[in-house]
Amino acid sequence: MREGFIPAPGGRVFYRIIGQDATGVPLLALHGGPGIPHDYLEPLEALADERPVVFYDQLGCGESDRPGDLSLYTLPRFVEELAAVRRELGLERVHLLGQSWGCMLAVEYMLVSRPAGVASLVLCGPCLDSRRFAEDQRVHLEHMPEAVREAVLKAEASGDFTEPDYQAAIMEYYRKHVCRLDPWPECLNRAVEKMNPAIYEHMWGPSEFTARGTLRNHGRTEELGAIDAPVLFTCGRLDEARPETAEEYRASIPGAELRIFEDASHEHHLEQTEAFLPAVADFLRRADESVRRS
């Protein structure tokens, strides 16, 4: 293992490399949130038997610097930060794996920066269009108990998201559509403990189903067809990113694939690890082989 800090726009970001001596094309993981560090992606370390697996905490969370200026936390700056991580670590050829908000970051990077050397994208529980993601939460919310629905509507009407009933409703929702394991894995609890809620609320909102932050109108789904790297979408059957939405994204990119994991939700890499890891490993190998043939 190798770890340290990288200079990036706005401050230093923490990185960790597992399997740095492995010979395969490295996998760079982009965590979700915004504001939730990489710890919960820990199962990806198992992929280091074939290739280096690189994690980093985006600015403002985890072990990275935490500047209090919220104006730093924009999608364009996070794209610059991703480019800085690749540059500083010498990741000339790389696979990108995004989870949730990390998918939005990966797609923005591909469409705006047009980077060379990206061998493939793995987009897990994809949040690519903020309005569509929020709409998907509303669909799920309709199937939650009445008390949960009422607590959410009451908080949204009053603007007070601190009420105990609302916090309880959030957790009930999260335990169905974010992570269905009971108890939650230690790595997920650790990530939650190290998150920066100020960034999450600034960019997204007070909860997954109340999007009112700076990302609330972001989406580039009409441009997905311009991505020319191999793409694998993954989601859980009960994912916040509904399978129907993931299928629409898949259909927008020629040759893209979709894998749906049963009895799983947004953190399907934690809930169905034994199925998830082989699926990703197989996709990465095939992407590598495609590059070698070309």
ChimeraX commands (.cxc) that place a marker at each C-alpha (Angstrom):
marker #1 position 0.00,0.00,0.00 radius 0.5
marker #1 position 1.09,3.54,-0.76 radius 0.5
marker #1 position -0.62,6.69,0.44 radius 0.5
marker #1 position -0.02,10.41,0.67 radius 0.5
marker #1 position -1.30,13.79,-0.44 radius 0.5
marker #1 position -1.64,15.44,-3.85 radius 0.5
marker #1 position -1.78,19.19,-4.51 radius 0.5
marker #1 position -5.09,20.05,-6.18 radius 0.5
marker #1 position -7.07,23.23,-6.79 radius 0.5
marker #1 position -8.12,24.50,-3.36 radius 0.5
marker #1 position -5.98,22.22,-1.18 radius 0.5
marker #1 position -4.38,18.81,-0.76 radius 0.5
marker #1 position -6.27,15.60,-1.41 radius 0.5
marker #1 position -5.45,12.29,0.23 radius 0.5
marker #1 position -4.82,9.21,-1.92 radius 0.5
marker #1 position -4.26,5.51,-1.27 radius 0.5
marker #1 position -2.99,2.92,-3.77 radius 0.5
marker #1 position -3.53,-0.79,-3.16 radius 0.5
marker #1 position -1.47,-3.26,-5.22 radius 0.5
marker #1 position 0.80,-0.64,-6.72 radius 0.5
marker #1 position 3.07,-3.33,-8.18 radius 0.5
marker #1 position 0.27,-5.16,-10.01 radius 0.5
marker #1 position 0.71,-5.10,-13.78 radius 0.5
marker #1 position -2.82,-4.37,-15.02 radius 0.5
marker #1 position -4.20,-0.98,-16.04 radius 0.5
marker #1 position -4.98,0.87,-12.78 radius 0.5
marker #1 position -8.54,1.40,-11.53 radius 0.5
marker #1 position -9.26,4.87,-10.12 radius 0.5
marker #1 position -12.30,5.04,-7.82 radius 0.5
marker #1 position -14.47,8.16,-7.60 radius 0.5
marker #1 position -16.53,8.13,-4.42 radius 0.5
marker #1 position -20.03,9.43,-3.93 radius 0.5
marker #1 position -21.58,12.11,-1.80 radius 0.5
marker #1 position -20.62,14.78,-2.50 radius 0.5
marker #1 position -18.73,14.90,0.76 radius 0.5
marker #1 position -18.59,11.19,1.70 radius 0.5
marker #1 position -15.01,9.81,1.58 radius 0.5
marker #1 position -13.80,6.68,-0.16 radius 0.5
marker #1 position -13.80,4.30,2.83 radius 0.5
marker #1 position -17.08,2.59,1.90 radius 0.5
marker #1 position -15.56,1.49,-1.42 radius 0.5
marker #1 position -13.13,-0.74,0.51 radius 0.5
marker #1 position -14.27,-4.01,-1.17 radius 0.5
marker #1 position -12.70,-2.76,-4.41 radius 0.5
marker #1 position -9.31,-3.47,-2.84 radius 0.5
marker #1 position -9.83,-7.11,-3.81 radius 0.5
marker #1 position -9.38,-6.12,-7.47 radius 0.5
marker #1 position -5.74,-5.27,-6.70 radius 0.5
marker #1 position -4.80,-8.89,-7.40 radius 0.5
marker #1 position -4.70,-7.88,-11.09 radius 0.5
marker #1 position -4.22,-4.10,-11.17 radius 0.5
marker #1 position -3.45,-1.16,-8.85 radius 0.5
marker #1 position -6.60,0.21,-7.24 radius 0.5
marker #1 position -6.39,3.91,-6.52 radius 0.5
marker #1 position -8.65,5.75,-4.06 radius 0.5
marker #1 position -8.73,9.41,-3.14 radius 0.5
marker #1 position -10.83,11.59,-0.88 radius 0.5
marker #1 position -12.23,14.54,-2.74 radius 0.5
marker #1 position -11.41,17.93,-1.25 radius 0.5
marker #1 position -13.35,18.70,1.90 radius 0.5
marker #1 position -13.92,15.20,3.24 radius 0.5
marker #1 position -12.14,12.20,4.71 radius 0.5
marker #1 position -8.40,12.72,5.13 radius 0.5
marker #1 position -8.17,15.53,2.56 radius 0.5
marker #1 position -7.93,19.21,3.44 radius 0.5
marker #1 position -11.23,20.74,4.51 radius 0.5
marker #1 position -11.38,24.38,3.46 radius 0.5
marker #1 position -14.53,26.06,4.76 radius 0.5
marker #1 position -15.13,28.16,1.64 radius 0.5
marker #1 position -18.17,26.49,0.06 radius 0.5
marker #1 position -17.56,28.29,-3.23 radius 0.5
marker #1 position -14.73,25.80,-3.84 radius 0.5
marker #1 position -17.13,22.89,-4.08 radius 0.5
marker #1 position -18.24,22.99,-7.69 radius 0.5
marker #1 position -18.41,20.33,-10.37 radius 0.5
marker #1 position -15.82,22.09,-12.59 radius 0.5
marker #1 position -13.33,22.25,-9.70 radius 0.5
marker #1 position -13.86,18.56,-8.91 radius 0.5
marker #1 position -13.16,17.79,-12.59 radius 0.5
marker #1 position -9.89,19.75,-12.29 radius 0.5
marker #1 position -9.11,17.81,-9.13 radius 0.5
marker #1 position -9.62,14.48,-10.92 radius 0.5
marker #1 position -7.27,15.60,-13.68 radius 0.5
marker #1 position -4.70,16.61,-11.03 radius 0.5
marker #1 position -4.92,13.17,-9.36 radius 0.5
marker #1 position -4.27,11.43,-12.67 radius 0.5
marker #1 position -1.41,13.77,-13.50 radius 0.5
marker #1 position 0.32,13.63,-10.11 radius 0.5
marker #1 position 0.05,9.83,-9.87 radius 0.5
marker #1 position 1.11,9.26,-13.46 radius 0.5
marker #1 position -2.10,7.44,-14.41 radius 0.5
marker #1 position -1.62,7.76,-18.15 radius 0.5
marker #1 position -3.90,4.79,-18.78 radius 0.5
marker #1 position -6.69,4.17,-16.32 radius 0.5
marker #1 position -10.11,2.67,-15.74 radius 0.5
marker #1 position -12.54,4.97,-13.90 radius 0.5
marker #1 position -15.12,3.62,-11.44 radius 0.5
marker #1 position -17.67,6.08,-10.14 radius 0.5
marker #1 position -20.28,5.44,-7.49 radius 0.5
marker #1 position -23.41,7.65,-7.25 radius 0.5
marker #1 position -22.19,11.27,-7.45 radius 0.5
marker #1 position -18.85,9.84,-8.59 radius 0.5
marker #1 position -20.63,8.78,-11.80 radius 0.5
marker #1 position -21.66,12.37,-12.47 radius 0.5
marker #1 position -18.06,13.44,-11.92 radius 0.5
marker #1 position -16.72,10.74,-14.26 radius 0.5
marker #1 position -19.16,11.62,-17.04 radius 0.5
marker #1 position -18.51,15.35,-16.69 radius 0.5
marker #1 position -14.78,14.66,-16.90 radius 0.5
marker #1 position -15.23,12.57,-20.05 radius 0.5
marker #1 position -17.53,15.02,-21.81 radius 0.5
marker #1 position -15.85,18.30,-20.85 radius 0.5
marker #1 position -12.16,17.39,-20.63 radius 0.5
marker #1 position -12.15,14.75,-23.39 radius 0.5
marker #1 position -9.23,13.02,-21.63 radius 0.5
marker #1 position -6.91,10.58,-23.33 radius 0.5
marker #1 position -6.08,7.22,-21.82 radius 0.5
marker #1 position -9.40,6.29,-20.17 radius 0.5
marker #1 position -9.71,2.57,-20.86 radius 0.5
marker #1 position -13.27,2.18,-19.54 radius 0.5
marker #1 position -15.94,3.51,-17.19 radius 0.5
marker #1 position -17.78,1.57,-14.49 radius 0.5
marker #1 position -20.75,3.60,-13.26 radius 0.5
marker #1 position -22.36,2.19,-10.11 radius 0.5
marker #1 position -25.74,3.42,-8.89 radius 0.5
marker #1 position -25.46,6.22,-11.46 radius 0.5
marker #1 position -26.53,9.74,-10.56 radius 0.5
marker #1 position -26.14,11.45,-13.94 radius 0.5
marker #1 position -29.14,13.78,-14.00 radius 0.5
marker #1 position -30.06,15.44,-10.72 radius 0.5
marker #1 position -33.71,15.96,-11.56 radius 0.5
marker #1 position -34.10,12.36,-12.72 radius 0.5
marker #1 position -32.36,11.07,-9.60 radius 0.5
marker #1 position -34.69,13.15,-7.39 radius 0.5
marker #1 position -37.70,11.90,-9.36 radius 0.5
marker #1 position -36.58,8.31,-8.77 radius 0.5
marker #1 position -36.52,8.97,-5.03 radius 0.5
marker #1 position -40.11,10.23,-5.25 radius 0.5
marker #1 position -41.13,6.99,-6.94 radius 0.5
marker #1 position -39.55,5.02,-4.10 radius 0.5
marker #1 position -41.06,7.35,-1.50 radius 0.5
marker #1 position -44.56,6.52,-2.73 radius 0.5
marker #1 position -43.97,2.92,-1.62 radius 0.5
marker #1 position -42.72,3.81,1.85 radius 0.5
marker #1 position -45.00,3.72,4.93 radius 0.5
marker #1 position -47.37,6.64,5.34 radius 0.5
marker #1 position -45.50,7.94,8.39 radius 0.5
marker #1 position -42.30,8.24,6.32 radius 0.5
marker #1 position -44.06,10.08,3.51 radius 0.5
marker #1 position -45.77,12.45,5.91 radius 0.5
marker #1 position -42.53,13.27,7.75 radius 0.5
marker #1 position -40.80,14.12,4.47 radius 0.5
marker #1 position -43.65,16.29,3.18 radius 0.5
marker #1 position -43.95,18.08,6.52 radius 0.5
marker #1 position -40.23,18.91,6.60 radius 0.5
marker #1 position -40.24,20.12,3.01 radius 0.5
marker #1 position -43.26,22.33,3.67 radius 0.5
marker #1 position -41.76,23.87,6.84 radius 0.5
marker #1 position -38.12,23.92,5.74 radius 0.5
marker #1 position -37.14,22.31,9.07 radius 0.5
marker #1 position -35.14,19.16,8.37 radius 0.5
marker #1 position -33.97,18.69,11.97 radius 0.5
marker #1 position -37.18,17.15,13.38 radius 0.5
marker #1 position -36.67,13.66,14.87 radius 0.5
marker #1 position -39.53,12.28,12.74 radius 0.5
marker #1 position -37.77,13.44,9.59 radius 0.5
marker #1 position -34.42,12.00,10.67 radius 0.5
marker #1 position -36.12,8.68,11.45 radius 0.5
marker #1 position -37.84,8.73,8.06 radius 0.5
marker #1 position -34.50,9.31,6.33 radius 0.5
marker #1 position -32.94,6.32,8.06 radius 0.5
marker #1 position -35.89,4.05,7.25 radius 0.5
marker #1 position -35.62,5.10,3.62 radius 0.5
marker #1 position -31.84,4.66,3.54 radius 0.5
marker #1 position -32.09,1.17,5.02 radius 0.5
marker #1 position -34.29,0.14,2.13 radius 0.5
marker #1 position -32.73,1.98,-0.81 radius 0.5
marker #1 position -29.15,2.92,0.21 radius 0.5
marker #1 position -27.85,-0.10,2.14 radius 0.5
marker #1 position -30.03,-3.03,3.15 radius 0.5
marker #1 position -27.43,-4.76,5.33 radius 0.5
marker #1 position -28.14,-4.86,9.06 radius 0.5
marker #1 position -25.93,-3.73,10.65 radius 0.5
marker #1 position -24.23,-1.50,8.11 radius 0.5
marker #1 position -20.65,-2.56,7.31 radius 0.5
marker #1 position -17.89,-0.91,9.32 radius 0.5
marker #1 position -16.42,0.73,6.22 radius 0.5
marker #1 position -19.75,2.44,5.44 radius 0.5
marker #1 position -20.16,3.65,9.03 radius 0.5
marker #1 position -16.60,4.94,8.94 radius 0.5
marker #1 position -17.28,6.87,5.73 radius 0.5
marker #1 position -20.42,8.42,7.23 radius 0.5
marker #1 position -18.48,9.46,10.33 radius 0.5
marker #1 position -15.82,11.15,8.17 radius 0.5
marker #1 position -18.20,12.84,5.73 radius 0.5
marker #1 position -18.64,16.59,5.39 radius 0.5
marker #1 position -22.38,17.30,5.57 radius 0.5
marker #1 position -21.84,20.96,4.67 radius 0.5
marker #1 position -20.62,19.96,1.19 radius 0.5
marker #1 position -23.44,17.46,0.74 radius 0.5
marker #1 position -26.10,19.99,1.66 radius 0.5
marker #1 position -24.48,22.77,-0.37 radius 0.5
marker #1 position -24.26,20.68,-3.54 radius 0.5
marker #1 position -27.23,18.33,-3.14 radius 0.5
marker #1 position -29.54,19.12,-0.22 radius 0.5
marker #1 position -30.70,17.90,3.21 radius 0.5
marker #1 position -31.39,14.34,1.99 radius 0.5
marker #1 position -31.39,12.16,-1.10 radius 0.5
marker #1 position -35.01,12.99,-1.92 radius 0.5
marker #1 position -34.75,16.75,-1.34 radius 0.5
marker #1 position -32.42,18.08,-4.03 radius 0.5
marker #1 position -32.09,21.85,-3.66 radius 0.5
marker #1 position -28.30,22.40,-3.81 radius 0.5
marker #1 position -26.06,23.68,-6.59 radius 0.5
marker #1 position -26.34,20.40,-8.54 radius 0.5
marker #1 position -30.13,20.43,-8.56 radius 0.5
marker #1 position -30.46,21.19,-12.28 radius 0.5
marker #1 position -27.36,19.40,-13.59 radius 0.5
marker #1 position -27.55,16.75,-16.26 radius 0.5
marker #1 position -25.74,15.74,-19.44 radius 0.5
marker #1 position -27.69,12.63,-20.34 radius 0.5
marker #1 position -28.39,13.87,-23.87 radius 0.5
marker #1 position -24.63,13.85,-24.50 radius 0.5
marker #1 position -23.89,10.34,-23.23 radius 0.5
marker #1 position -23.56,8.98,-26.74 radius 0.5
marker #1 position -20.36,11.00,-27.15 radius 0.5
marker #1 position -18.53,8.74,-24.67 radius 0.5
marker #1 position -16.34,6.43,-26.73 radius 0.5
marker #1 position -14.91,4.22,-23.98 radius 0.5
marker #1 position -16.45,0.89,-22.92 radius 0.5
marker #1 position -19.05,1.49,-20.18 radius 0.5
marker #1 position -20.54,-0.82,-17.57 radius 0.5
marker #1 position -23.52,0.42,-15.53 radius 0.5
marker #1 position -24.41,-1.39,-12.31 radius 0.5
marker #1 position -27.32,-0.96,-9.92 radius 0.5
marker #1 position -29.30,-2.84,-7.32 radius 0.5
marker #1 position -32.87,-3.91,-7.95 radius 0.5
marker #1 position -33.95,-1.47,-5.19 radius 0.5
marker #1 position -31.28,1.12,-5.96 radius 0.5
marker #1 position -31.91,4.83,-5.56 radius 0.5
marker #1 position -30.77,4.86,-9.19 radius 0.5
marker #1 position -33.70,2.78,-10.42 radius 0.5
marker #1 position -32.94,0.00,-12.94 radius 0.5
marker #1 position -35.32,1.65,-15.41 radius 0.5
marker #1 position -33.21,4.80,-15.32 radius 0.5
marker #1 position -29.94,2.88,-15.57 radius 0.5
marker #1 position -31.29,1.06,-18.62 radius 0.5
marker #1 position -32.09,4.39,-20.31 radius 0.5
marker #1 position -28.53,5.52,-19.67 radius 0.5
marker #1 position -27.14,2.25,-21.00 radius 0.5
marker #1 position -29.20,2.54,-24.18 radius 0.5
marker #1 position -27.74,6.01,-24.79 radius 0.5
marker #1 position -24.17,4.72,-25.16 radius 0.5
marker #1 position -23.37,2.32,-28.02 radius 0.5
marker #1 position -22.13,-1.00,-26.68 radius 0.5
marker #1 position -22.65,-0.10,-23.01 radius 0.5
marker #1 position -23.59,-2.87,-20.57 radius 0.5
marker #1 position -25.87,-3.00,-17.52 radius 0.5
marker #1 position -25.70,-5.43,-14.59 radius 0.5
marker #1 position -28.56,-5.43,-12.07 radius 0.5
marker #1 position -27.99,-7.07,-8.67 radius 0.5
marker #1 position -30.99,-8.64,-6.96 radius 0.5
marker #1 position -31.83,-8.05,-3.30 radius 0.5
marker #1 position -29.57,-5.00,-3.33 radius 0.5
marker #1 position -29.78,-1.23,-3.40 radius 0.5
marker #1 position -27.45,1.76,-3.86 radius 0.5
marker #1 position -24.51,0.13,-2.05 radius 0.5
marker #1 position -24.79,-3.10,-4.03 radius 0.5
marker #1 position -21.00,-3.42,-4.00 radius 0.5
marker #1 position -21.38,-4.01,-0.24 radius 0.5
marker #1 position -24.60,-6.02,-0.32 radius 0.5
marker #1 position -23.64,-8.36,-3.18 radius 0.5
marker #1 position -19.84,-8.19,-3.07 radius 0.5
marker #1 position -19.32,-11.79,-4.19 radius 0.5
marker #1 position -21.27,-11.14,-7.39 radius 0.5
marker #1 position -20.22,-7.52,-7.92 radius 0.5
marker #1 position -16.44,-7.95,-7.85 radius 0.5
marker #1 position -16.27,-10.75,-10.47 radius 0.5
marker #1 position -18.62,-8.79,-12.75 radius 0.5
marker #1 position -16.39,-5.71,-12.58 radius 0.5
marker #1 position -13.18,-7.74,-12.89 radius 0.5
marker #1 position -14.51,-9.48,-16.02 radius 0.5
marker #1 position -15.52,-6.16,-17.59 radius 0.5
marker #1 position -12.12,-4.61,-16.90 radius 0.5
marker #1 position -10.31,-7.61,-18.40 radius 0.5
marker #1 position -12.45,-7.43,-21.54 radius 0.5
marker #1 position -11.83,-3.68,-21.83 radius 0.5
marker #1 position -8.09,-4.30,-21.49 radius 0.5
marker #1 position -8.20,-6.99,-24.16 radius 0.5
marker #1 position -10.15,-4.69,-26.50 radius 0.5
marker #1 position -7.43,-2.04,-26.14 radius 0.5
marker #1 position -4.70,-4.59,-26.84 radius 0.5
marker #1 position -6.46,-5.78,-30.00 radius 0.5
marker #1 position -6.82,-2.22,-31.25 radius 0.5
marker link #1:1,2 radius 0.2
marker link #1:2,3 radius 0.2
marker link #1:3,4 radius 0.2
marker link #1:4,5 radius 0.2
marker link #1:5,6 radius 0.2
marker link #1:6,7 radius 0.2
marker link #1:7,8 radius 0.2
marker link #1:8,9 radius 0.2
marker link #1:9,10 radius 0.2
marker link #1:10,11 radius 0.2
marker link #1:11,12 radius 0.2
marker link #1:12,13 radius 0.2
marker link #1:13,14 radius 0.2
marker link #1:14,15 radius 0.2
marker link #1:15,16 radius 0.2
marker link #1:16,17 radius 0.2
marker link #1:17,18 radius 0.2
marker link #1:18,19 radius 0.2
marker link #1:19,20 radius 0.2
marker link #1:20,21 radius 0.2
marker link #1:21,22 radius 0.2
marker link #1:22,23 radius 0.2
marker link #1:23,24 radius 0.2
marker link #1:24,25 radius 0.2
marker link #1:25,26 radius 0.2
marker link #1:26,27 radius 0.2
marker link #1:27,28 radius 0.2
marker link #1:28,29 radius 0.2
marker link #1:29,30 radius 0.2
marker link #1:30,31 radius 0.2
marker link #1:31,32 radius 0.2
marker link #1:32,33 radius 0.2
marker link #1:33,34 radius 0.2
marker link #1:34,35 radius 0.2
marker link #1:35,36 radius 0.2
marker link #1:36,37 radius 0.2
marker link #1:37,38 radius 0.2
marker link #1:38,39 radius 0.2
marker link #1:39,40 radius 0.2
marker link #1:40,41 radius 0.2
marker link #1:41,42 radius 0.2
marker link #1:42,43 radius 0.2
marker link #1:43,44 radius 0.2
marker link #1:44,45 radius 0.2
marker link #1:45,46 radius 0.2
marker link #1:46,47 radius 0.2
marker link #1:47,48 radius 0.2
marker link #1:48,49 radius 0.2
marker link #1:49,50 radius 0.2
marker link #1:50,51 radius 0.2
marker link #1:51,52 radius 0.2
marker link #1:52,53 radius 0.2
marker link #1:53,54 radius 0.2
marker link #1:54,55 radius 0.2
marker link #1:55,56 radius 0.2
marker link #1:56,57 radius 0.2
marker link #1:57,58 radius 0.2
marker link #1:58,59 radius 0.2
marker link #1:59,60 radius 0.2
marker link #1:60,61 radius 0.2
marker link #1:61,62 radius 0.2
marker link #1:62,63 radius 0.2
marker link #1:63,64 radius 0.2
marker link #1:64,65 radius 0.2
marker link #1:65,66 radius 0.2
marker link #1:66,67 radius 0.2
marker link #1:67,68 radius 0.2
marker link #1:68,69 radius 0.2
marker link #1:69,70 radius 0.2
marker link #1:70,71 radius 0.2
marker link #1:71,72 radius 0.2
marker link #1:72,73 radius 0.2
marker link #1:73,74 radius 0.2
marker link #1:74,75 radius 0.2
marker link #1:75,76 radius 0.2
marker link #1:76,77 radius 0.2
marker link #1:77,78 radius 0.2
marker link #1:78,79 radius 0.2
marker link #1:79,80 radius 0.2
marker link #1:80,81 radius 0.2
marker link #1:81,82 radius 0.2
marker link #1:82,83 radius 0.2
marker link #1:83,84 radius 0.2
marker link #1:84,85 radius 0.2
marker link #1:85,86 radius 0.2
marker link #1:86,87 radius 0.2
marker link #1:87,88 radius 0.2
marker link #1:88,89 radius 0.2
marker link #1:89,90 radius 0.2
marker link #1:90,91 radius 0.2
marker link #1:91,92 radius 0.2
marker link #1:92,93 radius 0.2
marker link #1:93,94 radius 0.2
marker link #1:94,95 radius 0.2
marker link #1:95,96 radius 0.2
marker link #1:96,97 radius 0.2
marker link #1:97,98 radius 0.2
marker link #1:98,99 radius 0.2
marker link #1:99,100 radius 0.2
marker link #1:100,101 radius 0.2
marker link #1:101,102 radius 0.2
marker link #1:102,103 radius 0.2
marker link #1:103,104 radius 0.2
marker link #1:104,105 radius 0.2
marker link #1:105,106 radius 0.2
marker link #1:106,107 radius 0.2
marker link #1:107,108 radius 0.2
marker link #1:108,109 radius 0.2
marker link #1:109,110 radius 0.2
marker link #1:110,111 radius 0.2
marker link #1:111,112 radius 0.2
marker link #1:112,113 radius 0.2
marker link #1:113,114 radius 0.2
marker link #1:114,115 radius 0.2
marker link #1:115,116 radius 0.2
marker link #1:116,117 radius 0.2
marker link #1:117,118 radius 0.2
marker link #1:118,119 radius 0.2
marker link #1:119,120 radius 0.2
marker link #1:120,121 radius 0.2
marker link #1:121,122 radius 0.2
marker link #1:122,123 radius 0.2
marker link #1:123,124 radius 0.2
marker link #1:124,125 radius 0.2
marker link #1:125,126 radius 0.2
marker link #1:126,127 radius 0.2
marker link #1:127,128 radius 0.2
marker link #1:128,129 radius 0.2
marker link #1:129,130 radius 0.2
marker link #1:130,131 radius 0.2
marker link #1:131,132 radius 0.2
marker link #1:132,133 radius 0.2
marker link #1:133,134 radius 0.2
marker link #1:134,135 radius 0.2
marker link #1:135,136 radius 0.2
marker link #1:136,137 radius 0.2
marker link #1:137,138 radius 0.2
marker link #1:138,139 radius 0.2
marker link #1:139,140 radius 0.2
marker link #1:140,141 radius 0.2
marker link #1:141,142 radius 0.2
marker link #1:142,143 radius 0.2
marker link #1:143,144 radius 0.2
marker link #1:144,145 radius 0.2
marker link #1:145,146 radius 0.2
marker link #1:146,147 radius 0.2
marker link #1:147,148 radius 0.2
marker link #1:148,149 radius 0.2
marker link #1:149,150 radius 0.2
marker link #1:150,151 radius 0.2
marker link #1:151,152 radius 0.2
marker link #1:152,153 radius 0.2
marker link #1:153,154 radius 0.2
marker link #1:154,155 radius 0.2
marker link #1:155,156 radius 0.2
marker link #1:156,157 radius 0.2
marker link #1:157,158 radius 0.2
marker link #1:158,159 radius 0.2
marker link #1:159,160 radius 0.2
marker link #1:160,161 radius 0.2
marker link #1:161,162 radius 0.2
marker link #1:162,163 radius 0.2
marker link #1:163,164 radius 0.2
marker link #1:164,165 radius 0.2
marker link #1:165,166 radius 0.2
marker link #1:166,167 radius 0.2
marker link #1:167,168 radius 0.2
marker link #1:168,169 radius 0.2
marker link #1:169,170 radius 0.2
marker link #1:170,171 radius 0.2
marker link #1:171,172 radius 0.2
marker link #1:172,173 radius 0.2
marker link #1:173,174 radius 0.2
marker link #1:174,175 radius 0.2
marker link #1:175,176 radius 0.2
marker link #1:176,177 radius 0.2
marker link #1:177,178 radius 0.2
marker link #1:178,179 radius 0.2
marker link #1:179,180 radius 0.2
marker link #1:180,181 radius 0.2
marker link #1:181,182 radius 0.2
marker link #1:182,183 radius 0.2
marker link #1:183,184 radius 0.2
marker link #1:184,185 radius 0.2
marker link #1:185,186 radius 0.2
marker link #1:186,187 radius 0.2
marker link #1:187,188 radius 0.2
marker link #1:188,189 radius 0.2
marker link #1:189,190 radius 0.2
marker link #1:190,191 radius 0.2
marker link #1:191,192 radius 0.2
marker link #1:192,193 radius 0.2
marker link #1:193,194 radius 0.2
marker link #1:194,195 radius 0.2
marker link #1:195,196 radius 0.2
marker link #1:196,197 radius 0.2
marker link #1:197,198 radius 0.2
marker link #1:198,199 radius 0.2
marker link #1:199,200 radius 0.2
marker link #1:200,201 radius 0.2
marker link #1:201,202 radius 0.2
marker link #1:202,203 radius 0.2
marker link #1:203,204 radius 0.2
marker link #1:204,205 radius 0.2
marker link #1:205,206 radius 0.2
marker link #1:206,207 radius 0.2
marker link #1:207,208 radius 0.2
marker link #1:208,209 radius 0.2
marker link #1:209,210 radius 0.2
marker link #1:210,211 radius 0.2
marker link #1:211,212 radius 0.2
marker link #1:212,213 radius 0.2
marker link #1:213,214 radius 0.2
marker link #1:214,215 radius 0.2
marker link #1:215,216 radius 0.2
marker link #1:216,217 radius 0.2
marker link #1:217,218 radius 0.2
marker link #1:218,219 radius 0.2
marker link #1:219,220 radius 0.2
marker link #1:220,221 radius 0.2
marker link #1:221,222 radius 0.2
marker link #1:222,223 radius 0.2
marker link #1:223,224 radius 0.2
marker link #1:224,225 radius 0.2
marker link #1:225,226 radius 0.2
marker link #1:226,227 radius 0.2
marker link #1:227,228 radius 0.2
marker link #1:228,229 radius 0.2
marker link #1:229,230 radius 0.2
marker link #1:230,231 radius 0.2
marker link #1:231,232 radius 0.2
marker link #1:232,233 radius 0.2
marker link #1:233,234 radius 0.2
marker link #1:234,235 radius 0.2
marker link #1:235,236 radius 0.2
marker link #1:236,237 radius 0.2
marker link #1:237,238 radius 0.2
marker link #1:238,239 radius 0.2
marker link #1:239,240 radius 0.2
marker link #1:240,241 radius 0.2
marker link #1:241,242 radius 0.2
marker link #1:242,243 radius 0.2
marker link #1:243,244 radius 0.2
marker link #1:244,245 radius 0.2
marker link #1:245,246 radius 0.2
marker link #1:246,247 radius 0.2
marker link #1:247,248 radius 0.2
marker link #1:248,249 radius 0.2
marker link #1:249,250 radius 0.2
marker link #1:250,251 radius 0.2
marker link #1:251,252 radius 0.2
marker link #1:252,253 radius 0.2
marker link #1:253,254 radius 0.2
marker link #1:254,255 radius 0.2
marker link #1:255,256 radius 0.2
marker link #1:256,257 radius 0.2
marker link #1:257,258 radius 0.2
marker link #1:258,259 radius 0.2
marker link #1:259,260 radius 0.2
marker link #1:260,261 radius 0.2
marker link #1:261,262 radius 0.2
marker link #1:262,263 radius 0.2
marker link #1:263,264 radius 0.2
marker link #1:264,265 radius 0.2
marker link #1:265,266 radius 0.2
marker link #1:266,267 radius 0.2
marker link #1:267,268 radius 0.2
marker link #1:268,269 radius 0.2
marker link #1:269,270 radius 0.2
marker link #1:270,271 radius 0.2
marker link #1:271,272 radius 0.2
marker link #1:272,273 radius 0.2
marker link #1:273,274 radius 0.2
marker link #1:274,275 radius 0.2
marker link #1:275,276 radius 0.2
marker link #1:276,277 radius 0.2
marker link #1:277,278 radius 0.2
marker link #1:278,279 radius 0.2
marker link #1:279,280 radius 0.2
marker link #1:280,281 radius 0.2
marker link #1:281,282 radius 0.2
marker link #1:282,283 radius 0.2
marker link #1:283,284 radius 0.2
marker link #1:284,285 radius 0.2
marker link #1:285,286 radius 0.2
marker link #1:286,287 radius 0.2
marker link #1:287,288 radius 0.2
marker link #1:288,289 radius 0.2
marker link #1:289,290 radius 0.2
marker link #1:290,291 radius 0.2
marker link #1:291,292 radius 0.2
marker link #1:292,293 radius 0.2
marker link #1:293,294 radius 0.2
view
